[in-house]
Amino acid sequence: MQSDVKARVKKRRDSLRASGLRPVQIWVPDTRRPGFLEECRRQSAVVAKADAADVGLHPFMDAAIADMDDADE
């Protein structure tokens, strides 16, 4: 039975490689690590504070979109 699984996995990987894909390994944060939740909250607060302070971008974007809409008419 183990060889059946290995054969299916090999077939699938060969198919993906033939499609031009390649396997990669990535490292991601360990969500079980102590302090992970607190760090997520800290980073979220930093982003929220920066987003709230960046009110200058919204009028610019609104004006750009309105300009694009005017050009279509």
PyMOL Python script that loads the backbone (N, CA, C, O; Angstrom):
from pymol import cmd

cmd.read_pdbstr("""\
ATOM      1  N   MET A   1       0.821  -1.192   0.000  1.00  0.00           N
ATOM      2  CA  MET A   1       0.000   0.000   0.000  1.00  0.00           C
ATOM      3  C   MET A   1       0.870   1.264   0.000  1.00  0.00           C
ATOM      4  O   MET A   1       0.537   2.246  -0.664  1.00  0.00           O
ATOM      5  N   GLN A   2       1.959   1.241   0.728  1.00  0.00           N
ATOM      6  CA  GLN A   2       2.839   2.401   0.774  1.00  0.00           C
ATOM      7  C   GLN A   2       3.388   2.728  -0.613  1.00  0.00           C
ATOM      8  O   GLN A   2       3.518   3.899  -0.970  1.00  0.00           O
ATOM      9  N   SER A   3       3.707   1.704  -1.388  1.00  0.00           N
ATOM     10  CA  SER A   3       4.247   1.954  -2.722  1.00  0.00           C
ATOM     11  C   SER A   3       3.193   2.588  -3.633  1.00  0.00           C
ATOM     12  O   SER A   3       3.539   3.353  -4.533  1.00  0.00           O
ATOM     13  N   ASP A   4       1.912   2.280  -3.412  1.00  0.00           N
ATOM     14  CA  ASP A   4       0.846   2.913  -4.194  1.00  0.00           C
ATOM     15  C   ASP A   4       0.818   4.413  -3.932  1.00  0.00           C
ATOM     16  O   ASP A   4       0.671   5.214  -4.855  1.00  0.00           O
ATOM     17  N   VAL A   5       0.958   4.779  -2.668  1.00  0.00           N
ATOM     18  CA  VAL A   5       0.958   6.200  -2.308  1.00  0.00           C
ATOM     19  C   VAL A   5       2.171   6.888  -2.928  1.00  0.00           C
ATOM     20  O   VAL A   5       2.053   7.967  -3.508  1.00  0.00           O
ATOM     21  N   LYS A   6       3.326   6.261  -2.804  1.00  0.00           N
ATOM     22  CA  LYS A   6       4.541   6.847  -3.385  1.00  0.00           C
ATOM     23  C   LYS A   6       4.401   7.013  -4.889  1.00  0.00           C
ATOM     24  O   LYS A   6       4.834   8.020  -5.449  1.00  0.00           O
ATOM     25  N   ALA A   7       3.800   6.033  -5.542  1.00  0.00           N
ATOM     26  CA  ALA A   7       3.623   6.106  -6.995  1.00  0.00           C
ATOM     27  C   ALA A   7       2.681   7.249  -7.368  1.00  0.00           C
ATOM     28  O   ALA A   7       2.939   7.978  -8.326  1.00  0.00           O
ATOM     29  N   ARG A   8       1.587   7.408  -6.616  1.00  0.00           N
ATOM     30  CA  ARG A   8       0.641   8.498  -6.900  1.00  0.00           C
ATOM     31  C   ARG A   8       1.294   9.861  -6.679  1.00  0.00           C
ATOM     32  O   ARG A   8       1.117  10.781  -7.477  1.00  0.00           O
ATOM     33  N   VAL A   9       2.047   9.979  -5.591  1.00  0.00           N
ATOM     34  CA  VAL A   9       2.724  11.242  -5.305  1.00  0.00           C
ATOM     35  C   VAL A   9       3.737  11.554  -6.405  1.00  0.00           C
ATOM     36  O   VAL A   9       3.811  12.687  -6.880  1.00  0.00           O
ATOM     37  N   LYS A  10       4.511  10.554  -6.805  1.00  0.00           N
ATOM     38  CA  LYS A  10       5.498  10.755  -7.869  1.00  0.00           C
ATOM     39  C   LYS A  10       4.814  11.166  -9.168  1.00  0.00           C
ATOM     40  O   LYS A  10       5.286  12.065  -9.864  1.00  0.00           O
ATOM     41  N   LYS A  11       3.717  10.516  -9.492  1.00  0.00           N
ATOM     42  CA  LYS A  11       2.987  10.840 -10.720  1.00  0.00           C
ATOM     43  C   LYS A  11       2.484  12.286 -10.669  1.00  0.00           C
ATOM     44  O   LYS A  11       2.591  13.025 -11.647  1.00  0.00           O
ATOM     45  N   ARG A  12       1.940  12.673  -9.530  1.00  0.00           N
ATOM     46  CA  ARG A  12       1.417  14.031  -9.375  1.00  0.00           C
ATOM     47  C   ARG A  12       2.546  15.058  -9.479  1.00  0.00           C
ATOM     48  O   ARG A  12       2.412  16.070 -10.167  1.00  0.00           O
ATOM     49  N   ARG A  13       3.650  14.792  -8.798  1.00  0.00           N
ATOM     50  CA  ARG A  13       4.791  15.712  -8.851  1.00  0.00           C
ATOM     51  C   ARG A  13       5.369  15.799 -10.254  1.00  0.00           C
ATOM     52  O   ARG A  13       5.725  16.884 -10.715  1.00  0.00           O
ATOM     53  N   ASP A  14       5.463  14.677 -10.926  1.00  0.00           N
ATOM     54  CA  ASP A  14       5.953  14.691 -12.305  1.00  0.00           C
ATOM     55  C   ASP A  14       5.037  15.513 -13.198  1.00  0.00           C
ATOM     56  O   ASP A  14       5.504  16.244 -14.071  1.00  0.00           O
ATOM     57  N   SER A  15       3.737  15.393 -12.978  1.00  0.00           N
ATOM     58  CA  SER A  15       2.762  16.156 -13.753  1.00  0.00           C
ATOM     59  C   SER A  15       2.915  17.656 -13.503  1.00  0.00           C
ATOM     60  O   SER A  15       2.868  18.458 -14.436  1.00  0.00           O
ATOM     61  N   LEU A  16       3.097  18.019 -12.254  1.00  0.00           N
ATOM     62  CA  LEU A  16       3.275  19.438 -11.920  1.00  0.00           C
ATOM     63  C   LEU A  16       4.571  19.980 -12.529  1.00  0.00           C
ATOM     64  O   LEU A  16       4.597  21.093 -13.052  1.00  0.00           O
ATOM     65  N   ARG A  17       5.637  19.192 -12.457  1.00  0.00           N
ATOM     66  CA  ARG A  17       6.900  19.623 -13.056  1.00  0.00           C
ATOM     67  C   ARG A  17       6.750  19.782 -14.565  1.00  0.00           C
ATOM     68  O   ARG A  17       7.285  20.724 -15.151  1.00  0.00           O
ATOM     69  N   ALA A  18       6.023  18.861 -15.190  1.00  0.00           N
ATOM     70  CA  ALA A  18       5.806  18.946 -16.638  1.00  0.00           C
ATOM     71  C   ALA A  18       5.008  20.197 -16.999  1.00  0.00           C
ATOM     72  O   ALA A  18       5.105  20.696 -18.120  1.00  0.00           O
ATOM     73  N   SER A  19       4.225  20.697 -16.057  1.00  0.00           N
ATOM     74  CA  SER A  19       3.445  21.921 -16.274  1.00  0.00           C
ATOM     75  C   SER A  19       4.279  23.177 -16.050  1.00  0.00           C
ATOM     76  O   SER A  19       3.779  24.294 -16.182  1.00  0.00           O
ATOM     77  N   GLY A  20       5.559  22.987 -15.708  1.00  0.00           N
ATOM     78  CA  GLY A  20       6.428  24.139 -15.507  1.00  0.00           C
ATOM     79  C   GLY A  20       6.529  24.598 -14.071  1.00  0.00           C
ATOM     80  O   GLY A  20       7.063  25.675 -13.808  1.00  0.00           O
ATOM     81  N   LEU A  21       6.035  23.815 -13.142  1.00  0.00           N
ATOM     82  CA  LEU A  21       6.104  24.187 -11.728  1.00  0.00           C
ATOM     83  C   LEU A  21       7.271  23.462 -11.061  1.00  0.00           C
ATOM     84  O   LEU A  21       7.762  22.450 -11.561  1.00  0.00           O
ATOM     85  N   ARG A  22       7.696  23.997  -9.935  1.00  0.00           N
ATOM     86  CA  ARG A  22       8.727  23.320  -9.169  1.00  0.00           C
ATOM     87  C   ARG A  22       8.397  23.424  -7.689  1.00  0.00           C
ATOM     88  O   ARG A  22       7.777  24.399  -7.266  1.00  0.00           O
ATOM     89  N   PRO A  23       8.796  22.444  -6.898  1.00  0.00           N
ATOM     90  CA  PRO A  23       8.503  22.492  -5.468  1.00  0.00           C
ATOM     91  C   PRO A  23       9.441  23.463  -4.753  1.00  0.00           C
ATOM     92  O   PRO A  23      10.611  23.593  -5.111  1.00  0.00           O
ATOM     93  N   VAL A  24       8.916  24.130  -3.757  1.00  0.00           N
ATOM     94  CA  VAL A  24       9.722  25.010  -2.915  1.00  0.00           C
ATOM     95  C   VAL A  24       9.372  24.753  -1.454  1.00  0.00           C
ATOM     96  O   VAL A  24       8.281  24.276  -1.140  1.00  0.00           O
ATOM     97  N   GLN A  25      10.290  25.069  -0.583  1.00  0.00           N
ATOM     98  CA  GLN A  25      10.045  24.946   0.844  1.00  0.00           C
ATOM     99  C   GLN A  25      10.048  26.342   1.428  1.00  0.00           C
ATOM    100  O   GLN A  25      10.953  27.130   1.154  1.00  0.00           O
ATOM    101  N   ILE A  26       9.049  26.654   2.228  1.00  0.00           N
ATOM    102  CA  ILE A  26       9.005  27.958   2.875  1.00  0.00           C
ATOM    103  C   ILE A  26       8.895  27.764   4.384  1.00  0.00           C
ATOM    104  O   ILE A  26       8.347  26.771   4.862  1.00  0.00           O
ATOM    105  N   TRP A  27       9.413  28.707   5.100  1.00  0.00           N
ATOM    106  CA  TRP A  27       9.333  28.696   6.550  1.00  0.00           C
ATOM    107  C   TRP A  27       8.323  29.761   6.968  1.00  0.00           C
ATOM    108  O   TRP A  27       8.378  30.900   6.506  1.00  0.00           O
ATOM    109  N   VAL A  28       7.423  29.383   7.828  1.00  0.00           N
ATOM    110  CA  VAL A  28       6.396  30.301   8.309  1.00  0.00           C
ATOM    111  C   VAL A  28       6.449  30.355   9.830  1.00  0.00           C
ATOM    112  O   VAL A  28       6.948  29.425  10.463  1.00  0.00           O
ATOM    113  N   PRO A  29       5.943  31.430  10.420  1.00  0.00           N
ATOM    114  CA  PRO A  29       5.954  31.515  11.878  1.00  0.00           C
ATOM    115  C   PRO A  29       5.177  30.359  12.511  1.00  0.00           C
ATOM    116  O   PRO A  29       4.156  29.916  11.984  1.00  0.00           O
ATOM    117  N   ASP A  30       5.673  29.891  13.630  1.00  0.00           N
ATOM    118  CA  ASP A  30       5.013  28.822  14.375  1.00  0.00           C
ATOM    119  C   ASP A  30       3.913  29.441  15.222  1.00  0.00           C
ATOM    120  O   ASP A  30       4.187  30.118  16.213  1.00  0.00           O
ATOM    121  N   THR A  31       2.673  29.207  14.828  1.00  0.00           N
ATOM    122  CA  THR A  31       1.540  29.801  15.531  1.00  0.00           C
ATOM    123  C   THR A  31       1.337  29.220  16.922  1.00  0.00           C
ATOM    124  O   THR A  31       0.555  29.756  17.707  1.00  0.00           O
ATOM    125  N   ARG A  32       2.029  28.132  17.235  1.00  0.00           N
ATOM    126  CA  ARG A  32       1.901  27.516  18.571  1.00  0.00           C
ATOM    127  C   ARG A  32       2.917  28.080  19.546  1.00  0.00           C
ATOM    128  O   ARG A  32       2.862  27.777  20.738  1.00  0.00           O
ATOM    129  N   ARG A  33       3.834  28.884  19.067  1.00  0.00           N
ATOM    130  CA  ARG A  33       4.904  29.409  19.915  1.00  0.00           C
ATOM    131  C   ARG A  33       4.360  30.409  20.934  1.00  0.00           C
ATOM    132  O   ARG A  33       3.498  31.225  20.606  1.00  0.00           O
ATOM    133  N   PRO A  34       4.858  30.349  22.160  1.00  0.00           N
ATOM    134  CA  PRO A  34       4.424  31.338  23.163  1.00  0.00           C
ATOM    135  C   PRO A  34       4.746  32.752  22.677  1.00  0.00           C
ATOM    136  O   PRO A  34       5.835  33.003  22.160  1.00  0.00           O
ATOM    137  N   GLY A  35       3.812  33.655  22.844  1.00  0.00           N
ATOM    138  CA  GLY A  35       4.010  35.038  22.446  1.00  0.00           C
ATOM    139  C   GLY A  35       3.549  35.348  21.033  1.00  0.00           C
ATOM    140  O   GLY A  35       3.524  36.512  20.634  1.00  0.00           O
ATOM    141  N   PHE A  36       3.180  34.317  20.264  1.00  0.00           N
ATOM    142  CA  PHE A  36       2.767  34.552  18.883  1.00  0.00           C
ATOM    143  C   PHE A  36       1.525  35.450  18.821  1.00  0.00           C
ATOM    144  O   PHE A  36       1.492  36.416  18.058  1.00  0.00           O
ATOM    145  N   LEU A  37       0.521  35.135  19.613  1.00  0.00           N
ATOM    146  CA  LEU A  37      -0.723  35.904  19.594  1.00  0.00           C
ATOM    147  C   LEU A  37      -0.479  37.358  19.999  1.00  0.00           C
ATOM    148  O   LEU A  37      -1.026  38.278  19.391  1.00  0.00           O
ATOM    149  N   GLU A  38       0.329  37.555  21.010  1.00  0.00           N
ATOM    150  CA  GLU A  38       0.628  38.915  21.453  1.00  0.00           C
ATOM    151  C   GLU A  38       1.357  39.700  20.363  1.00  0.00           C
ATOM    152  O   GLU A  38       1.087  40.884  20.159  1.00  0.00           O
ATOM    153  N   GLU A  39       2.280  39.037  19.666  1.00  0.00           N
ATOM    154  CA  GLU A  39       3.009  39.703  18.587  1.00  0.00           C
ATOM    155  C   GLU A  39       2.072  40.047  17.425  1.00  0.00           C
ATOM    156  O   GLU A  39       2.220  41.101  16.806  1.00  0.00           O
ATOM    157  N   CYS A  40       1.121  39.176  17.129  1.00  0.00           N
ATOM    158  CA  CYS A  40       0.120  39.479  16.089  1.00  0.00           C
ATOM    159  C   CYS A  40      -0.691  40.705  16.474  1.00  0.00           C
ATOM    160  O   CYS A  40      -0.934  41.587  15.652  1.00  0.00           O
ATOM    161  N   ARG A  41      -1.102  40.748  17.724  1.00  0.00           N
ATOM    162  CA  ARG A  41      -1.880  41.904  18.195  1.00  0.00           C
ATOM    163  C   ARG A  41      -1.047  43.181  18.125  1.00  0.00           C
ATOM    164  O   ARG A  41      -1.549  44.229  17.720  1.00  0.00           O
ATOM    165  N   ARG A  42       0.217  43.096  18.517  1.00  0.00           N
ATOM    166  CA  ARG A  42       1.091  44.270  18.493  1.00  0.00           C
ATOM    167  C   ARG A  42       1.251  44.784  17.064  1.00  0.00           C
ATOM    168  O   ARG A  42       1.118  45.982  16.813  1.00  0.00           O
ATOM    169  N   GLN A  43       1.538  43.877  16.128  1.00  0.00           N
ATOM    170  CA  GLN A  43       1.721  44.292  14.744  1.00  0.00           C
ATOM    171  C   GLN A  43       0.427  44.833  14.141  1.00  0.00           C
ATOM    172  O   GLN A  43       0.453  45.792  13.370  1.00  0.00           O
ATOM    173  N   SER A  44      -0.698  44.223  14.489  1.00  0.00           N
ATOM    174  CA  SER A  44      -1.990  44.712  13.990  1.00  0.00           C
ATOM    175  C   SER A  44      -2.264  46.118  14.484  1.00  0.00           C
ATOM    176  O   SER A  44      -2.772  46.957  13.739  1.00  0.00           O
ATOM    177  N   ALA A  45      -1.929  46.379  15.741  1.00  0.00           N
ATOM    178  CA  ALA A  45      -2.133  47.716  16.300  1.00  0.00           C
ATOM    179  C   ALA A  45      -1.245  48.737  15.599  1.00  0.00           C
ATOM    180  O   ALA A  45      -1.682  49.858  15.335  1.00  0.00           O
ATOM    181  N   VAL A  46      -0.009  48.365  15.296  1.00  0.00           N
ATOM    182  CA  VAL A  46       0.903  49.268  14.586  1.00  0.00           C
ATOM    183  C   VAL A  46       0.351  49.601  13.204  1.00  0.00           C
ATOM    184  O   VAL A  46       0.369  50.760  12.789  1.00  0.00           O
ATOM    185  N   VAL A  47      -0.137  48.595  12.496  1.00  0.00           N
ATOM    186  CA  VAL A  47      -0.687  48.813  11.158  1.00  0.00           C
ATOM    187  C   VAL A  47      -1.954  49.667  11.228  1.00  0.00           C
ATOM    188  O   VAL A  47      -2.138  50.579  10.420  1.00  0.00           O
ATOM    189  N   ALA A  48      -2.820  49.372  12.187  1.00  0.00           N
ATOM    190  CA  ALA A  48      -4.058  50.147  12.324  1.00  0.00           C
ATOM    191  C   ALA A  48      -3.749  51.610  12.628  1.00  0.00           C
ATOM    192  O   ALA A  48      -4.392  52.510  12.088  1.00  0.00           O
ATOM    193  N   LYS A  49      -2.772  51.843  13.487  1.00  0.00           N
ATOM    194  CA  LYS A  49      -2.395  53.221  13.832  1.00  0.00           C
ATOM    195  C   LYS A  49      -1.834  53.939  12.610  1.00  0.00           C
ATOM    196  O   LYS A  49      -2.170  55.098  12.363  1.00  0.00           O
ATOM    197  N   ALA A  50      -0.988  53.265  11.851  1.00  0.00           N
ATOM    198  CA  ALA A  50      -0.419  53.873  10.646  1.00  0.00           C
ATOM    199  C   ALA A  50      -1.501  54.142   9.612  1.00  0.00           C
ATOM    200  O   ALA A  50      -1.474  55.172   8.938  1.00  0.00           O
ATOM    201  N   ASP A  51      -2.452  53.223   9.482  1.00  0.00           N
ATOM    202  CA  ASP A  51      -3.540  53.398   8.518  1.00  0.00           C
ATOM    203  C   ASP A  51      -4.417  54.575   8.912  1.00  0.00           C
ATOM    204  O   ASP A  51      -4.837  55.351   8.053  1.00  0.00           O
ATOM    205  N   ALA A  52      -4.699  54.717  10.209  1.00  0.00           N
ATOM    206  CA  ALA A  52      -5.537  55.828  10.679  1.00  0.00           C
ATOM    207  C   ALA A  52      -4.838  57.163  10.471  1.00  0.00           C
ATOM    208  O   ALA A  52      -5.490  58.174  10.209  1.00  0.00           O
ATOM    209  N   ALA A  53      -3.528  57.173  10.585  1.00  0.00           N
ATOM    210  CA  ALA A  53      -2.773  58.418  10.418  1.00  0.00           C
ATOM    211  C   ALA A  53      -2.602  58.797   8.957  1.00  0.00           C
ATOM    212  O   ALA A  53      -2.281  59.948   8.660  1.00  0.00           O
ATOM    213  N   ASP A  54      -2.806  57.876   8.048  1.00  0.00           N
ATOM    214  CA  ASP A  54      -2.573  58.112   6.625  1.00  0.00           C
ATOM    215  C   ASP A  54      -3.856  58.531   5.917  1.00  0.00           C
ATOM    216  O   ASP A  54      -4.297  57.874   4.974  1.00  0.00           O
ATOM    217  N   VAL A  55      -4.448  59.622   6.376  1.00  0.00           N
ATOM    218  CA  VAL A  55      -5.694  60.089   5.763  1.00  0.00           C
ATOM    219  C   VAL A  55      -5.442  60.826   4.451  1.00  0.00           C
ATOM    220  O   VAL A  55      -6.376  61.031   3.675  1.00  0.00           O
ATOM    221  N   GLY A  56      -4.208  61.226   4.191  1.00  0.00           N
ATOM    222  CA  GLY A  56      -3.898  61.968   2.984  1.00  0.00           C
ATOM    223  C   GLY A  56      -4.008  61.134   1.723  1.00  0.00           C
ATOM    224  O   GLY A  56      -4.197  61.689   0.641  1.00  0.00           O
ATOM    225  N   LEU A  57      -3.897  59.846   1.826  1.00  0.00           N
ATOM    226  CA  LEU A  57      -3.942  58.993   0.649  1.00  0.00           C
ATOM    227  C   LEU A  57      -5.365  58.818   0.121  1.00  0.00           C
ATOM    228  O   LEU A  57      -5.575  58.734  -1.089  1.00  0.00           O
ATOM    229  N   HIS A  58      -6.330  58.762   1.021  1.00  0.00           N
ATOM    230  CA  HIS A  58      -7.707  58.508   0.596  1.00  0.00           C
ATOM    231  C   HIS A  58      -8.259  59.599  -0.322  1.00  0.00           C
ATOM    232  O   HIS A  58      -8.824  59.267  -1.364  1.00  0.00           O
ATOM    233  N   PRO A  59      -8.123  60.886   0.013  1.00  0.00           N
ATOM    234  CA  PRO A  59      -8.603  61.916  -0.922  1.00  0.00           C
ATOM    235  C   PRO A  59      -7.879  61.862  -2.267  1.00  0.00           C
ATOM    236  O   PRO A  59      -8.487  62.085  -3.314  1.00  0.00           O
ATOM    237  N   PHE A  60      -6.587  61.567  -2.234  1.00  0.00           N
ATOM    238  CA  PHE A  60      -5.824  61.458  -3.481  1.00  0.00           C
ATOM    239  C   PHE A  60      -6.380  60.342  -4.349  1.00  0.00           C
ATOM    240  O   PHE A  60      -6.585  60.527  -5.549  1.00  0.00           O
ATOM    241  N   MET A  61      -6.625  59.190  -3.749  1.00  0.00           N
ATOM    242  CA  MET A  61      -7.152  58.053  -4.502  1.00  0.00           C
ATOM    243  C   MET A  61      -8.556  58.354  -5.021  1.00  0.00           C
ATOM    244  O   MET A  61      -8.880  58.037  -6.165  1.00  0.00           O
ATOM    245  N   ASP A  62      -9.388  58.967  -4.179  1.00  0.00           N
ATOM    246  CA  ASP A  62     -10.744  59.325  -4.618  1.00  0.00           C
ATOM    247  C   ASP A  62     -10.692  60.283  -5.813  1.00  0.00           C
ATOM    248  O   ASP A  62     -11.456  60.132  -6.767  1.00  0.00           O
ATOM    249  N   ALA A  63      -9.792  61.264  -5.758  1.00  0.00           N
ATOM    250  CA  ALA A  63      -9.665  62.216  -6.860  1.00  0.00           C
ATOM    251  C   ALA A  63      -9.171  61.518  -8.122  1.00  0.00           C
ATOM    252  O   ALA A  63      -9.635  61.821  -9.221  1.00  0.00           O
ATOM    253  N   ALA A  64      -8.247  60.598  -7.974  1.00  0.00           N
ATOM    254  CA  ALA A  64      -7.727  59.873  -9.136  1.00  0.00           C
ATOM    255  C   ALA A  64      -8.818  59.033  -9.783  1.00  0.00           C
ATOM    256  O   ALA A  64      -8.928  58.985 -11.008  1.00  0.00           O
ATOM    257  N   ILE A  65      -9.615  58.375  -8.967  1.00  0.00           N
ATOM    258  CA  ILE A  65     -10.712  57.555  -9.497  1.00  0.00           C
ATOM    259  C   ILE A  65     -11.751  58.434 -10.181  1.00  0.00           C
ATOM    260  O   ILE A  65     -12.257  58.090 -11.249  1.00  0.00           O
ATOM    261  N   ALA A  66     -12.067  59.571  -9.560  1.00  0.00           N
ATOM    262  CA  ALA A  66     -13.034  60.497 -10.165  1.00  0.00           C
ATOM    263  C   ALA A  66     -12.507  61.018 -11.501  1.00  0.00           C
ATOM    264  O   ALA A  66     -13.262  61.176 -12.461  1.00  0.00           O
ATOM    265  N   ASP A  67     -11.204  61.281 -11.546  1.00  0.00           N
ATOM    266  CA  ASP A  67     -10.593  61.750 -12.798  1.00  0.00           C
ATOM    267  C   ASP A  67     -10.699  60.690 -13.872  1.00  0.00           C
ATOM    268  O   ASP A  67     -10.957  61.006 -15.033  1.00  0.00           O
ATOM    269  N   MET A  68     -10.503  59.438 -13.501  1.00  0.00           N
ATOM    270  CA  MET A  68     -10.624  58.352 -14.470  1.00  0.00           C
ATOM    271  C   MET A  68     -12.064  58.220 -14.942  1.00  0.00           C
ATOM    272  O   MET A  68     -12.314  57.977 -16.122  1.00  0.00           O
ATOM    273  N   ASP A  69     -13.019  58.380 -14.014  1.00  0.00           N
ATOM    274  CA  ASP A  69     -14.428  58.294 -14.391  1.00  0.00           C
ATOM    275  C   ASP A  69     -14.805  59.430 -15.352  1.00  0.00           C
ATOM    276  O   ASP A  69     -15.576  59.223 -16.290  1.00  0.00           O
ATOM    277  N   ASP A  70     -14.256  60.637 -15.114  1.00  0.00           N
ATOM    278  CA  ASP A  70     -14.532  61.773 -15.984  1.00  0.00           C
ATOM    279  C   ASP A  70     -13.973  61.543 -17.385  1.00  0.00           C
ATOM    280  O   ASP A  70     -14.581  61.962 -18.370  1.00  0.00           O
ATOM    281  N   ALA A  71     -12.847  60.896 -17.481  1.00  0.00           N
ATOM    282  CA  ALA A  71     -12.198  60.638 -18.767  1.00  0.00           C
ATOM    283  C   ALA A  71     -13.009  59.646 -19.606  1.00  0.00           C
ATOM    284  O   ALA A  71     -12.957  59.670 -20.835  1.00  0.00           O
ATOM    285  N   ASP A  72     -13.762  58.772 -18.921  1.00  0.00           N
ATOM    286  CA  ASP A  72     -14.567  57.771 -19.631  1.00  0.00           C
ATOM    287  C   ASP A  72     -15.820  58.388 -20.266  1.00  0.00           C
ATOM    288  O   ASP A  72     -16.391  57.821 -21.198  1.00  0.00           O
ATOM    289  N   GLU A  73     -16.228  59.508 -19.774  1.00  0.00           N
ATOM    290  CA  GLU A  73     -17.494  60.099 -20.267  1.00  0.00           C
ATOM    291  C   GLU A  73     -17.307  60.920 -21.504  1.00  0.00           C
ATOM    292  O   GLU A  73     -18.272  61.475 -22.029  1.00  0.00           O
TER     293      GLU A  73
END
""", "prot")
cmd.dss("prot")
cmd.show_as("cartoon", "prot")
cmd.util.cbc("prot")
cmd.orient("prot")
